[in-house]
């Protein structure tokens, strides 16, 4: 009896304070096998919140707090039941047993584990060495009329059904999301739309004039062929030089030099996508901009000559433009950050449409 209380105390030591009461979960000597990867352990005690197994050798204190996805297997005469709770190492008992605490005692494994423990307490299970034998009823008991009329029992059953449905939907959503969704690693910044002026030849930037007016030379390139190329600003408008561009910098053909803006305030979304992500987008996968404010904006990928040039040079990331529907992005979004998300349209895209509606 003293040893049983000690096992129970260890099993309940680190249970979250909001998980019912620590005296409601006795440790029972139910035979089971616990597997972590390829390694198997013989079980010595089990409760709703923890499992005890025989230690294969001296316990390593560095294992305290480590987490594993475990497999608990119950071998019956003629069949086997397995559940897969996530556990963490909570300590040892007398140096020859390891205590494993369930990370989520109310997880999907709970109904099966609770049934096994309740049946063991009721005497429906008998042990035969390392195996279990079932001696309980072979069909459900007929419900009592009074129990059926009890509103509290009805409410409890309804709550259990709702909770089970929510857990199933949550698990299904996680699985579907992992299967159909992929994020691009490069972040996106929404910029003001403008017209780019690019280098037409390889060479060195000899002159830059960020304050140029219409018709004045805004930049000059000394090309590798010996020619001096002057470029005039076509309008009296604002100018934004390309990042890192200074006099003396070397450029290649189609490298951006500057962007000039007219009087309208539009937005432009330009980023670098991986070659793999671009191929998926061209193959029909849907592309979304997940904005920092929580919005998800559908966009289409537009390639340019710069995209082709980067791909021909063998670069892993290529520049692309992302075009949203009219009105989806506005001047208020300039400067906001976002992530590019690719979604595989399984079932003809019906599943994605349903998720967007929800």
Secondary structure, DSSP 4 states (H G I P E B T S, - for coil): -HHHHHHHHHHHTTS-TTSS-GGG---B----EEEETTEEEEEEEE-SSEEEEE-SSS--GGGTT-EEE-EEEEEBSS-EEEE--EEEEEEEETTTEEEEEES-TTSTTHHHHHHHHHHHHHT-EEEETTEEEE-S-SSPPPPPHHHHH-HHHHHHHHHHHHHHHHHHHHHHHHHHHHHHEEE-SS-EEEEE--EEEE-SSSEEEEEE-TT--TTSEEEEEEETTS-EEEEE-SSS-EEEEPTT--TT-EE-TT-EEEEEE-SS--EEEEEEEEHHHHHHHHTT-EEEEEETTS-EEEEEEE--HHHHHHHHTT-SEEEEEEEEPTTTS-GGGTT-EEEEEEE--GGGGHHHHHHHH-
